[in-house]
Amino acid sequence: MKLILPPQYRDRFEFVFHVDQSFDSGTVVCRAEIFEHSVLKAVLQIVDTKRTRLEVVDAVLVRCIRWADLRIQDEAGV
């Protein structure tokens, strides 16, 4: 899955998503790798049995953006 990021992230961060779903149990696993300047910096993962694939990916995306915002704020001393 490839996302178009806002300008403040585009040249610095890359989010790579891997989504798997078990049709037997209805479990959705979404794993996001966060790269900063092409170096892997964090991995976020959500395992959920109640939400759809899109809802789980959306939740992980929100957490990735929050993580990137905190990195930017830390550097700015905010």
Secondary structure, DSSP 8 states (H G I E B T S, - for coil): ------HHHHTTEEEEEEEEE-TTT--EEEEEEEEETTEEEEEEEEEESSS-HHHHHHHHHHHHHHHHHHHHHHHHT-
